[in-house]
Amino acid sequence: MSAERRAPGGYTFAMASTPAWHTDSFPELRESPPWVMAEMIESEPDLLETIATGTDTAPLALLIRSAVPLHVVGCGTSEHASLAVAE
């Protein structure tokens, strides 16, 4: 079974076969670069800028500065955000 996937920028990648576990809920599966994860990581600075400038962060700042204990949990890339909140 051959599968053809379209990548951002109009690139098309032909897969010899698509694994049974790979459903539409997963990002596209590529046989070669550009890798999806690399594109996601490269987009993070712009996404952070959008979130930081387009979101009202005052409620979070008030919560962080409150006298009540605050537990912050992060895993993977969100660990960096949780560390920033903890500091």
All heavy atoms as an XYZ file, in Angstrom:
647
protein
N       0.847     -1.183      0.000
C       0.000      0.000      0.000
C       0.888      1.242      0.000
O       1.725      1.422      0.862
C      -0.890     -0.033      1.259
C      -1.715      1.191      1.461
S      -2.675      0.985      2.987
C      -3.598      2.457      2.938
N       0.721      2.097     -0.952
C       1.524      3.308     -1.052
C       0.719      4.488     -0.538
O      -0.467      4.600     -0.787
C       1.924      3.534     -2.504
O       2.651      4.732     -2.612
N       1.385      5.351      0.190
C       0.707      6.531      0.722
C       1.460      7.763      0.280
O       2.687      7.786      0.296
C       0.660      6.465      2.241
N       0.738      8.784     -0.140
C       1.374     10.031     -0.533
C       0.968     11.100      0.456
O      -0.206     11.280      0.750
C       0.940     10.422     -1.944
C       1.744     11.571     -2.493
C       1.411     11.842     -3.940
O       1.914     11.113     -4.805
O       0.623     12.783     -4.170
N       1.925     11.795      1.022
C       1.677     12.829      2.015
C       2.147     14.163      1.490
O       3.154     14.248      0.810
C       2.426     12.513      3.321
C       2.139     11.145      3.891
C       0.879     11.170      4.670
N       0.666      9.846      5.246
C      -0.259      9.588      6.108
N      -1.076     10.517      6.510
N      -0.411      8.382      6.586
N       1.434     15.234      1.825
C       1.825     16.576      1.402
C       2.370     17.318      2.619
O       1.743     17.376      3.652
C       0.649     17.329      0.807
C       1.077     18.673      0.254
C       0.069     19.263     -0.699
N      -0.177     18.462     -1.878
C       0.607     18.430     -2.949
N       1.703     19.131     -2.983
N       0.308     17.699     -3.989
N       3.551     17.892      2.470
C       4.204     18.645      3.531
C       4.000     20.132      3.298
O       3.687     20.544      2.187
C       5.695     18.318      3.556
N       4.183     20.957      4.357
C       4.109     22.397      4.162
C       5.080     22.833      3.067
O       6.160     22.277      2.939
C       4.529     22.966      5.523
C       4.221     21.877      6.489
C       4.446     20.595      5.728
N       4.688     23.800      2.291
C       5.527     24.255      1.202
C       5.268     23.496     -0.089
O       5.914     23.715     -1.092
N       4.306     22.562     -0.039
C       3.931     21.842     -1.242
C       4.760     20.613     -1.548
O       4.575     19.975     -2.571
N       5.693     20.240     -0.669
C       6.488     19.041     -0.905
C       5.586     17.816     -0.792
O       4.705     17.757      0.048
C       7.614     18.899      0.134
C       8.588     20.031      0.133
C       8.574     20.976      1.148
C       9.526     20.159     -0.883
C       9.472     22.030      1.150
C      10.427     21.207     -0.882
C      10.391     22.135      0.136
O      11.276     23.167      0.146
N       5.827     16.845     -1.615
C       5.077     15.598     -1.547
C       6.047     14.472     -1.252
O       7.101     14.377     -1.873
C       4.342     15.324     -2.872
O       3.485     16.417     -3.141
C       3.536     14.058     -2.789
N       5.697     13.645     -0.286
C       6.534     12.523      0.101
C       5.757     11.242     -0.114
O       4.667     11.092      0.410
C       6.955     12.624      1.573
C       7.779     13.838      1.862
C       7.200     15.017      2.276
C       9.147     13.802      1.687
C       7.956     16.146      2.525
C       9.918     14.926      1.925
C       9.326     16.093      2.351
N       6.293     10.332     -0.883
C       5.629      9.050     -1.106
C       6.172      8.047     -0.104
O       7.379      7.883      0.035
C       5.880      8.578     -2.530
N       5.284      7.426      0.616
C       5.667      6.400      1.579
C       5.412      5.040      0.937
O       4.403      4.856      0.263
C       4.833      6.510      2.854
C       4.935      7.854      3.572
S       6.521      8.098      4.358
C       6.437      6.864      5.631
N       6.331      4.106      1.148
C       6.135      2.763      0.618
C       4.888      2.142      1.237
O       4.110      1.483      0.573
C       7.364      1.916      0.897
N       4.716      2.366      2.524
C       3.520      1.899      3.214
C       3.335      2.723      4.475
O       4.285      3.281      5.010
C       3.623      0.416      3.559
O       4.664      0.216      4.488
N       2.129      2.827      4.920
C       1.825      3.553      6.145
C       1.578      2.536      7.240
O       0.748      1.640      7.067
C       0.568      4.434      5.951
O       0.817      5.334      4.878
C       0.264      5.222      7.205
N       2.278      2.641      8.386
C       2.063      1.680      9.467
C       0.613      1.721      9.952
O      -0.036      2.767      9.916
C       3.010      2.171     10.573
C       3.989      3.072      9.890
C       3.291      3.630      8.707
N       0.108      0.604     10.401
C      -1.282      0.507     10.848
C      -1.581      1.459     12.001
O      -2.687      1.978     12.112
C      -1.593     -0.936     11.251
N      -0.592      1.726     12.854
C      -0.809      2.587     14.015
C      -0.887      4.063     13.640
O      -1.343      4.885     14.414
C       0.299      2.397     15.060
C       1.681      2.607     14.518
C       2.544      1.649     14.100
C       2.356      3.862     14.314
N       3.706      2.218     13.643
C       3.630      3.580     13.772
C       2.021      5.189     14.538
C       4.551      4.560     13.454
C       2.946      6.172     14.210
C       4.191      5.855     13.681
N      -0.439      4.423     12.424
C      -0.385      5.827     12.029
C      -1.737      6.276     11.491
O      -2.090      6.018     10.350
C       0.712      6.052     10.987
C       0.995      7.498     10.764
N       0.365      8.227      9.792
C       1.803      8.359     11.422
C       0.787      9.472      9.846
N       1.657      9.581     10.824
N      -2.494      6.967     12.346
C      -3.813      7.459     11.961
C      -3.739      8.953     11.673
O      -2.689      9.580     11.831
C      -4.827      7.210     13.096
O      -4.427      7.978     14.237
C      -4.881      5.732     13.471
N      -4.865      9.543     11.293
C      -4.904     10.974     10.994
C      -4.695     11.842     12.228
O      -4.492     13.046     12.114
C      -6.233     11.343     10.328
C      -6.312     10.831      8.906
O      -5.250     10.536      8.330
O      -7.441     10.727      8.378
N      -4.725     11.257     13.430
C      -4.493     12.051     14.641
C      -3.001     12.331     14.853
O      -2.639     13.139     15.692
C      -5.066     11.344     15.871
O      -4.419     10.097     16.075
N      -2.141     11.670     14.098
C      -0.695     11.907     14.166
C      -0.286     12.935     13.121
O      -0.940     13.068     12.094
C       0.080     10.610     13.881
C       0.044      9.611     14.985
C      -0.954      8.652     15.030
C       0.999      9.623     15.977
C      -0.989      7.715     16.045
C       0.978      8.691     17.010
C      -0.032      7.740     17.039
N       0.839     13.646     13.373
C       1.383     14.505     12.303
C       1.769     13.623     11.120
O       1.923     12.418     11.262
C       2.631     15.132     12.930
C       2.476     14.967     14.391
C       1.630     13.745     14.590
N       1.946     14.251      9.978
C       2.294     13.468      8.791
C       3.579     12.682      9.014
O       4.467     13.097      9.762
C       2.425     14.370      7.582
C       3.591     15.320      7.691
C       3.641     16.288      6.543
O       4.213     15.925      5.507
O       3.094     17.387      6.691
N       3.672     11.545      8.391
C       4.838     10.674      8.506
C       5.701     10.869      7.265
O       5.233     10.707      6.146
C       4.386      9.218      8.616
C       5.456      8.174      8.853
C       6.196      8.447     10.159
C       4.822      6.792      8.878
N       6.945     11.246      7.471
C       7.851     11.516      6.348
C       9.009     10.525      6.353
O       9.510     10.149      7.398
C       8.413     12.936      6.447
C       7.335     13.996      6.414
C       7.948     15.361      6.572
N       6.920     16.383      6.645
C       7.169     17.649      6.928
N       8.415     18.049      7.141
N       6.186     18.518      6.987
N       9.450     10.172      5.171
C      10.595      9.264      5.038
C      11.923      9.993      5.109
O      12.955      9.386      5.323
C      10.510      8.502      3.714
C       9.454      7.440      3.699
C       9.503      6.602      2.429
O       9.958      7.118      1.394
O       9.100      5.448      2.489
N      11.901     11.324      4.889
C      13.146     12.082      4.867
C      12.867     13.525      5.277
O      11.715     13.930      5.359
C      13.759     12.036      3.464
O      12.873     12.636      2.546
N      13.935     14.301      5.552
C      13.747     15.706      5.924
C      13.041     16.481      4.828
O      13.130     16.086      3.662
C      15.174     16.214      6.103
C      16.007     14.996      6.295
C      15.321     13.896      5.555
N      12.376     17.543      5.153
C      12.314     18.176      6.470
C      11.392     17.407      7.408
O      10.281     17.038      7.045
C      11.752     19.566      6.158
C      10.937     19.388      4.925
C      11.611     18.284      4.150
N      11.876     17.131      8.626
C      11.109     16.390      9.615
C      10.055     17.304     10.243
O      10.281     18.494     10.435
C      12.027     15.829     10.705
C      13.116     14.962     10.165
C      14.451     15.218     10.191
C      12.966     13.712      9.485
N      15.142     14.208      9.582
C      14.253     13.262      9.133
C      11.870     12.924      9.139
C      14.479     12.067      8.470
C      12.096     11.732      8.464
C      13.383     11.315      8.138
N       8.925     16.738     10.584
C       7.826     17.503     11.179
C       8.269     18.114     12.512
O       8.022     19.288     12.776
C       6.573     16.617     11.377
C       5.494     17.361     12.114
C       6.059     16.134     10.031
N       8.954     17.337     13.350
C       9.363     17.850     14.652
C      10.332     19.022     14.506
O      10.242     20.001     15.246
C       9.993     16.770     15.516
C      10.375     17.287     16.902
S      10.967     16.024     18.023
C       9.429     15.279     18.484
N      11.222     18.969     13.545
C      12.155     20.081     13.324
C      11.385     21.347     12.966
O      11.700     22.431     13.465
C      13.151     19.732     12.222
N      10.361     21.206     12.132
C       9.549     22.369     11.777
C       8.796     22.902     12.996
O       8.650     24.114     13.159
C       8.566     22.012     10.660
C       9.258     21.798      9.335
C       8.291     21.386      8.235
O       7.100     21.155      8.510
O       8.746     21.304      7.087
N       8.315     22.004     13.854
C       7.606     22.433     15.062
C       8.551     23.198     15.996
O       8.188     24.241     16.536
C       7.014     21.227     15.788
C       5.872     20.578     15.078
S       5.309     19.150     16.031
C       4.001     18.553     14.997
N       9.746     22.687     16.179
C      10.724     23.343     17.057
C      11.112     24.704     16.488
O      11.199     25.695     17.222
C      11.967     22.447     17.250
C      11.580     21.212     18.076
C      13.107     23.219     17.912
C      12.641     20.129     18.125
N      11.310     24.783     15.185
C      11.677     26.047     14.547
C      10.571     27.101     14.668
O      10.833     28.293     14.673
C      12.017     25.820     13.080
C      13.323     25.082     12.883
C      13.540     24.604     11.457
O      12.677     24.880     10.585
O      14.551     23.943     11.210
N       9.318     26.657     14.787
C       8.207     27.605     14.886
C       7.972     28.109     16.307
O       7.215     29.055     16.510
C       6.921     26.968     14.351
O       6.439     25.990     15.255
N       8.626     27.502     17.314
C       8.377     27.873     18.709
C       8.677     29.334     19.040
O       7.879     29.966     19.731
C       9.125     26.935     19.655
C       8.486     25.575     19.733
C       9.209     24.622     20.655
O      10.171     25.038     21.345
O       8.812     23.450     20.694
N       9.794     29.934     18.604
C      10.039     31.343     18.960
C       8.921     32.276     18.480
O       8.482     33.154     19.229
C      11.369     31.666     18.282
C      12.058     30.349     18.165
C      10.946     29.359     17.910
N       8.454     32.077     17.261
C       7.368     32.921     16.751
C       6.078     32.680     17.524
O       5.329     33.610     17.814
C       7.137     32.676     15.263
C       8.302     33.152     14.409
O       9.032     34.060     14.866
O       8.473     32.627     13.299
N       5.828     31.425     17.863
C       4.625     31.093     18.626
C       4.688     31.726     20.013
O       3.707     32.296     20.490
C       4.465     29.577     18.740
C       3.280     29.078     19.552
C       1.966     29.558     18.936
C       3.306     27.561     19.642
N       5.850     31.663     20.658
C       6.021     32.269     21.971
C       5.787     33.769     21.903
O       5.107     34.347     22.754
C       7.416     31.981     22.526
C       7.746     32.616     23.867
C       6.776     32.148     24.946
C       9.162     32.318     24.261
N       6.318     34.408     20.880
C       6.127     35.845     20.698
C       4.640     36.169     20.553
O       4.130     37.113     21.152
C       6.907     36.328     19.472
C       6.798     37.812     19.220
C       7.544     38.655     20.234
O       8.482     38.143     20.870
O       7.181     39.836     20.379
N       3.931     35.364     19.781
C       2.494     35.563     19.590
C       1.740     35.413     20.905
O       0.874     36.226     21.240
C       1.942     34.553     18.566
O       2.627     34.731     17.330
C       0.455     34.727     18.357
N       2.080     34.396     21.670
C       1.414     34.169     22.959
C       1.743     35.293     23.933
O       0.863     35.828     24.610
C       1.819     32.803     23.550
C       1.244     31.676     22.683
C       1.351     32.671     24.996
C       1.780     30.306     23.028
N       3.020     35.682     23.995
C       3.447     36.693     24.958
C       2.883     38.075     24.656
O       2.568     38.836     25.572
C       4.975     36.756     25.004
N       2.735     38.401     23.389
C       2.247     39.740     23.046
C       0.742     39.784     22.800
O       0.150     40.854     22.843
C       2.965     40.282     21.796
O       2.734     39.393     20.704
C       4.449     40.426     22.047
N       0.140     38.630     22.554
C      -1.281     38.621     22.245
C      -2.158     38.123     23.372
O      -3.356     37.954     23.212
N      -1.571     37.885     24.538
C      -2.305     37.339     25.666
C      -2.103     38.231     26.882
O      -1.006     38.737     27.109
C      -1.781     35.917     25.995
O      -1.844     35.128     24.810
C      -2.594     35.256     27.067
N      -3.155     38.404     27.641
C      -3.047     39.177     28.877
C      -2.410     38.295     29.945
O      -3.023     37.347     30.434
C      -4.429     39.642     29.327
C      -4.375     40.505     30.584
O      -3.257     40.882     31.004
O      -5.445     40.802     31.138
N      -1.171     38.580     30.286
C      -0.447     37.764     31.262
C      -0.588     38.279     32.693
O      -0.048     37.687     33.619
C       1.050     37.700     30.889
O       1.552     39.031     30.800
C       1.247     36.977     29.565
N      -1.327     39.371     32.903
C      -1.485     39.938     34.246
C      -2.093     38.944     35.236
O      -1.603     38.835     36.369
C      -2.313     41.218     34.182
N      -3.142     38.190     34.887
C      -3.684     37.227     35.854
C      -2.657     36.181     36.293
O      -2.598     35.826     37.475
C      -4.850     36.575     35.109
C      -5.258     37.574     34.081
C      -3.977     38.261     33.679
N      -1.836     35.719     35.359
C      -0.797     34.747     35.713
C       0.227     35.385     36.643
O       0.646     34.783     37.628
C      -0.105     34.207     34.464
C       1.063     33.243     34.717
C       0.610     32.009     35.480
C       1.722     32.861     33.401
N       0.630     36.615     36.352
C       1.598     37.317     37.204
C       1.058     37.479     38.616
O       1.786     37.277     39.596
C       1.937     38.677     36.603
N      -0.218     37.815     38.759
C      -0.822     37.949     40.093
C      -0.852     36.617     40.822
O      -0.581     36.543     42.019
C      -2.239     38.522     39.982
C      -2.333     39.978     39.569
C      -3.793     40.365     39.322
C      -1.723     40.875     40.649
N      -1.178     35.562     40.110
C      -1.212     34.231     40.712
C       0.169     33.809     41.190
O       0.334     33.286     42.295
C      -1.749     33.221     39.691
C      -1.848     31.769     40.154
C      -2.840     31.643     41.307
C      -2.264     30.879     39.003
N       1.176     34.065     40.384
C       2.548     33.688     40.743
C       3.026     34.444     41.969
O       3.721     33.902     42.820
C       3.504     33.944     39.545
C       3.180     32.990     38.405
C       4.957     33.814     39.955
C       3.900     33.313     37.123
N       2.622     35.697     42.103
C       3.093     36.532     43.214
C       2.243     36.390     44.475
O       2.526     37.030     45.475
C       3.113     37.990     42.770
C       4.202     38.235     41.732
C       4.384     39.708     41.459
N       5.501     39.922     40.567
C       5.394     40.085     39.260
N       4.222     40.053     38.683
N       6.461     40.283     38.523
N       1.210     35.573     44.429
C       0.347     35.425     45.604
C       1.079     34.684     46.716
O       2.081     34.014     46.489
C      -0.942     34.696     45.235
O      -0.664     33.339     44.943
N       0.545     34.777     47.917
C       1.183     34.147     49.082
C       0.855     32.658     49.178
O       1.455     31.942     49.969
C       0.731     34.862     50.349
N      -0.082     32.205     48.380
C      -0.484     30.796     48.424
C       0.522     29.942     47.660
O       1.039     30.369     46.635
C      -1.868     30.600     47.755
C      -2.750     29.704     48.562
C      -2.546     31.868     47.403
N       0.790     28.728     48.142
C       1.707     27.858     47.408
C       1.165     27.566     45.998
O      -0.030     27.362     45.812
C       1.750     26.573     48.227
C       1.275     26.962     49.584
C       0.341     28.111     49.386
N       2.039     27.549     45.043
C       1.662     27.292     43.656
C       2.483     26.118     43.154
O       3.709     26.114     43.235
C       1.942     28.538     42.800
C       1.677     28.426     41.313
C       0.188     28.213     41.051
C       2.166     29.663     40.595
N       1.808     25.103     42.649
C       2.480     23.931     42.098
C       2.401     24.013     40.578
O       1.326     24.146     40.014
C       1.813     22.636     42.585
C       1.858     22.485     44.067
N       2.921     21.920     44.715
C       0.983     22.862     45.020
C       2.700     21.947     46.012
N       1.522     22.512     46.228
N       3.561     23.951     39.942
C       3.634     24.041     38.488
C       4.269     22.762     37.968
O       5.298     22.325     38.481
C       4.478     25.262     38.048
C       4.489     25.386     36.541
C       3.962     26.520     38.691
N       3.641     22.164     36.978
C       4.132     20.912     36.420
C       4.367     21.094     34.929
O       3.558     21.723     34.243
C       3.111     19.772     36.647
C       3.601     18.477     36.022
C       2.831     19.590     38.129
N       5.465     20.565     34.442
C       5.739     20.624     33.014
C       6.541     19.413     32.592
O       7.320     18.871     33.363
N       6.327     18.988     31.383
C       7.047     17.833     30.840
C       7.431     18.162     29.403
O       6.631     18.734     28.656
C       6.141     16.608     30.897
S       6.920     15.125     30.254
N       8.631     17.823     29.029
C       9.069     18.130     27.664
C       9.288     19.615     27.509
O       9.877     20.262     28.380
N       8.804     20.194     26.426
C       9.021     21.614     26.199
C       8.263     22.474     27.204
O       8.689     23.583     27.505
C       8.625     22.030     24.774
O       7.293     21.610     24.519
C       9.555     21.416     23.746
N       7.153     21.982     27.740
C       6.422     22.783     28.743
C       7.190     22.842     30.061
O       6.883     23.672     30.909
C       5.018     22.222     28.970
O       5.074     20.928     29.551
N       8.195     21.986     30.223
C       9.024     22.051     31.424
C       9.750     23.395     31.495
O       9.889     23.980     32.571
C      10.062     20.925     31.431
C      10.968     20.944     32.656
C      12.019     19.867     32.650
O      12.160     19.148     31.637
O      12.728     19.744     33.661
N      10.155     23.927     30.365
C      10.831     25.222     30.349
C       9.903     26.324     30.822
O      10.309     27.205     31.589
C      11.363     25.543     28.937
C      12.359     24.529     28.460
N      13.643     24.466     28.940
C      12.235     23.524     27.572
C      14.282     23.488     28.356
N      13.448     22.885     27.521
N       8.647     26.281     30.411
C       7.670     27.267     30.861
C       7.421     27.122     32.360
O       7.340     28.113     33.079
C       6.367     27.106     30.091
N       7.339     25.908     32.849
C       7.099     25.703     34.275
C       8.307     26.171     35.097
O       8.146     26.717     36.179
C       6.762     24.247     34.587
O       7.839     23.397     34.277
N       9.511     25.986     34.581
C      10.699     26.480     35.278
C      10.698     28.009     35.335
O      11.082     28.611     36.341
C      11.977     25.974     34.596
C      12.258     24.484     34.764
C      13.411     24.050     33.844
C      12.557     24.139     36.206
N      10.266     28.649     34.253
C      10.200     30.112     34.232
C       9.186     30.608     35.258
O       9.442     31.591     35.959
C       9.823     30.593     32.840
N       8.060     29.938     35.369
C       7.044     30.322     36.361
C       7.592     30.103     37.768
O       7.392     30.932     38.650
C       5.734     29.524     36.151
C       4.790     29.710     37.318
C       5.064     29.941     34.853
N       8.308     28.998     37.979
C       8.829     28.678     39.305
C       9.879     29.695     39.761
O      10.017     29.957     40.947
C       9.438     27.280     39.307
N      10.620     30.272     38.817
C      11.643     31.252     39.190
C      10.980     32.571     39.452
O      11.322     33.418     40.129
C      12.674     31.391     38.082
C      13.545     30.154     37.966
C      14.565     30.273     36.842
O      14.736     31.345     36.277
O      15.183     29.244     36.533
